Amino acid sequence: MAARPGWYRMARVEVLDTTLRDGSQAAGVSFTLEDKLAIARELDRLGVDFIEGGWPGSNPKDIMFFKQVRGLTRANVTAFGSTKRAPGQPDANLDAIISSDVKYATIFGKSWILHVKEVLKVSPEENLRLISESIEYLREHGLEVIYDAEHFFDGFKENREYALATVKAAEEAGARTIVLADTNGGTLPHEVLRIVSEVRGAVSRPLGIHAHNDSGTAVANSLMAVVAGATHVQGTINGIGERCGNADLIQIIPALALKLGHEVLGGPEDLKKLKAISSYVYNILNMKENPYQPYVGAYAFTHKGGVHIDAMLKNPRTYEHIQPELVGNARNYVVTELAGRSSVLRYASELGLSLSKNDPAIAKTLQEIKEFELYGSLENADGSVKLMLLRNLGFYRDQFDVLHWQATSRLVNGGVEADAELIVRVRDNIYYERDSGVGPVHALDNALRRAITKVFSELRPVSLQNFKVSVVEGDSKGTASYVRVFIEFGDGNGTWRTSAVSKNIIEASVKALTDGYHFKLAVEALRSERSLR
């Protein structure tokens, strides 16, 4: 499914990213100066129109950011601040913006009469002067001004005429863009559609939207604003922000481009960078990625149900709203107790095997999967499932067996060391090996490799790339817990994953380890057979 015809059919929508300013106000989020500079470079590569770098009048870090951010080729950096505090008086906040040496300023002013009287503590007329004088002052110093009408939707619902008067004051003062902010995040999409439509009829300047996610509708609100005529959208990468967060640009951008047909960023190639920049920001903040995040999450295009997979193999459009590659993601299938024969057939196809749904090996493999998942999970364990299938087809018989294993750990000089010994039957030979490692599983793997690579040199490039343990559940009496071991292997040419469950973590680890090496041998045997044909 390609991008919809007429990528540029609709008006261009500007994107202002406020990850470095509004996103930094999220609880648990703290950017270093180096973080901010690095993210700015990535946002520039993505192709956003504006990067709101921070509030130079509030802290030294943001002042340093504006001094050091250089070399951007696509994005314009904006400095953030508020309208002046007193009519007719100089204002250090505005002067800090001017000193930032930027071409664009983003300033916010009050739209809600409640804030005017109880927070700013000025008269409604004075507030209009503050808006006008602030924009005019910045423009006199050569800056273009993006005006954020703070709490606009709440203000509009309480006093429509005054809220409109504030944005008209900004328009008359020469603001290039007037952004309507749902600062408290309490407005719903149908209200946004109605209110933005009314404002569109009252002002001639381009309109924008700045939505918060307190009602869980920030993305929908942003899209409704564009439908109503807004051509400027503000948000953050992954929706990070104060309280419940900001509108997530990772969701908004592809929706604007692929669903509404607007020109966004630099075109389709930039959309493919969305998953990468989403992961980058999560990683730089040491935050766990959301696998369920629309468009870019690890599970966004992962299919599990047997009926779904059967349909997907016939036509991906049956259960996907876009091609995952359009946003830099990829399609994935997992085999679990919900799997049908189509799921197993897909793995057979990946192995280059053409099998019928009625092949007994398919039914046997599916039954083994369901039995395994009584206590564990084979989700993403492609190596384990393919190995089951090859064994059930009679194609692969185990080339080695672990007859005995033992592992111990001990404290040494404040650290932990482990020793392991095992007895392995490799074809007709018996090998006894000992080795050590940083933990018992590492030691066992070292000893196992010493034994099996004496016969199978093709296993030497194999390495463990990931090892995870999770508690699954207790037995029916509630007296013991099963653990699931998940191991990822690589050999320089590809990766595969195995899983095993047991009440003993070492036993599960040995099973997952041996299956990983068995899978490599099975695949090599399959390749050899094909080369002889």
Secondary structure by P-SEA (a helix, b strand, c coil): cccccccccccbbbbbbcccccccccccccccaaaaaaaaaaaaaacccccccccccccaaaaaaaacccccccbbbbbbbbcccccccccaaaaaaaaccccbbbbbbbcccccccccccccaaaaaaaaaaaaaaaaaabbbbbccccaaaaaaaacaaaaaaaaaaaaaacccbbbbccccccccaaaaaaaaaaaaaccccbbbbbbbcccccaaaaaaaaaaacccbbbbcccccccccccccaaaaaaaacccccccccccaaaaaaaaaaaaaaaaaaccccccccccccccccccccaaaaaaaaaccccccccccccccbbbbbbbcccccaaaaaaaaaaaccccccccaaaaaaaaaaaaaacccccccaaaaaaaaaaaaaccccccccccbbbbbbbbcccbbbbbbccccccccbbbbbbbccccaaaaaaaaaaacccccccccccccccbbbbbbccccccccbbbbbbbbbbbcccbbbbbbbbcccaaaaaaaaaaaaaaaaaaaaaaaaaaaac
